[in-house]
Amino acid sequence: MKMTIRFKMILGFGILSLLILGIVTFVISLRIGSDIQRISQEDMLQLAQTKADVLNRQIEKLQWELKILAANYKQT
C-alpha cells in the first residue's frame, strides 16, 4: 500500500496534534493539582485557626468562672 503525500501530511498533523494536546493536558493537570493542594491546605489552616479561636474563648470564660469561684470562696 502506497501512502500519498496527502495521507502522510494528515497523519503527521494528527500525530502532532495529539502530542500537543497530551502535553497541554498534562501541564493543565499539574497546575490544577497544585492549586487544589494549595486551596486544601489554606482551608485546613483556616479551620484550625477557627477551632483555636473557639477554644481560646472557652478558656477565657473558664478563667473568669474560676476567678469568680475563687472570689466567692475567699468571702466565705
C-alpha positions, 0 to 999 in steps of 0.5 A: 500500500502506497501512502500519498503525500496527502495521507502522510501530511494528515497523519503527521498533523494528527500525530502532532496534534495529539502530542500537543494536546497530551502535553497541554493536558498534562501541564493543565493537570499539574497546575490544577493539582497544585492549586487544589493542594494549595486551596486544601491546605489554606482551608485546613489552616483556616479551620484550625485557626477557627477551632483555636479561636473557639477554644481560646474563648472557652478558656477565657470564660473558664478563667473568669468562672474560676476567678469568680469561684475563687472570689466567692470562696475567699468571702466565705 
